[in-house]
Amino acid sequence: MNSIQQNIEQITSQIEDAQQKCGRRRESVKLLAVSKTKPVEAILDAARAGQKAFGENYVQEGADKVAYFSEHHPDLSLEWHFIGPIQSNKSRHVAESFDWVHTVDRAKIAKRLNDQRPTHLPALQVLIQVNTSGESSKSGASDAEIFELAELISALPNLTLRGLMSIPANVSDYQSQLVAFKQLAELKDKLAARYPELNLDTLSMGMSGDMQAAIEAGSTMVRIGTAIFGARDYSSKQ
Ligand SMILES: *Cc1c(COP(=O)(O)O)cnc(C)c1O
């Protein structure tokens, strides 16, 4: 077993411990391995440790990896999540390559993804990205916009709304992390109450540095990069 596989085992057992500690059901939190900037060999190592779901932030890099695995390792049946900012001129690649998108934050992007989703593929699974910290510099819909956006997405046939995602301000204090995550969980409960006919079962929150608080607050999907694959080298992205 190599270090990536050991890291997957370790994170998986940390997730299990956190679930147990806060009285949550086993396997109620899914691990999304964030593989941005990492080579296909690293993804293959993780996949051989049983990891199925991978998150990518850059459209072209992600689409290339999806194509690589569907050509060379179709038997692995990996699930691909787009978790980066979406510019409208790049939405087509996202619609054509990915299974999930976590970062829908405006109507224009939702409509483009719906129009560009190939009809031979299942509906694209969508999360609305919420700006929980209320900072105007960060992407994400405000609380008020979320309800309008949910209404719009629920009427689009090639998209399936599954819940909310956020990237809260990076703080190390557990209680502050918990407060921000609980806000998102409450918002998702309100949305689910408004749309009982939709299957809003997903809260994508928690990263390497704040996974425990996210799980206590009700996360169903943690997005872990560094703790699985090690530090990232962004020099090729400049
Ligand atoms: C990079 C990234 C992650 C993973 O972050 P780590 O700190 O490496 O675990 C999670 N979510 C999003 C949206 C990211 O861009």
The ligand as an SDF file (V2000), in Angstrom:
LIG
                    3D

 15 15  0  0  0  0  0  0  0  0999 V2000
   -8.9690   22.5800   -3.4230 C   0  0  0  0  0  0  0  0  0  0  0  0
  -10.3280   22.4470   -2.9120 C   0  0  0  0  0  0  0  0  0  0  0  0
  -10.6420   21.5320   -1.9000 C   0  0  0  0  0  0  0  0  0  0  0  0
   -9.6140   20.6600   -1.2060 C   0  0  0  0  0  0  0  0  0  0  0  0
   -8.8930   21.4230   -0.3050 O   0  0  0  0  0  0  0  0  0  0  0  0
   -7.8100   20.7510    0.6940 P   0  0  0  0  0  0  0  0  0  0  0  0
   -7.5500   21.8210    1.6650 O   0  0  0  0  0  0  0  0  0  0  0  0
   -6.6160   20.4450   -0.1680 O   0  0  0  0  0  0  0  0  0  0  0  0
   -8.3930   19.5390    1.2740 O   0  0  0  0  0  0  0  0  0  0  0  0
  -11.9690   21.4330   -1.5160 C   0  0  0  0  0  0  0  0  0  0  0  0
  -12.9340   22.1810   -2.0710 N   0  0  0  0  0  0  0  0  0  0  0  0
  -12.6660   23.0680   -3.0460 C   0  0  0  0  0  0  0  0  0  0  0  0
  -13.7750   23.8630   -3.6370 C   0  0  0  0  0  0  0  0  0  0  0  0
  -11.3700   23.2410   -3.4860 C   0  0  0  0  0  0  0  0  0  0  0  0
  -11.1240   24.1380   -4.4450 O   0  0  0  0  0  0  0  0  0  0  0  0
  1  2  1  0
  2  3  1  0
  2 14  2  0
  3  4  1  0
  3 10  2  0
  4  5  1  0
  5  6  1  0
  6  7  2  0
  6  8  1  0
  6  9  1  0
 10 11  1  0
 11 12  2  0
 12 13  1  0
 12 14  1  0
 14 15  1  0
M  END
$$$$
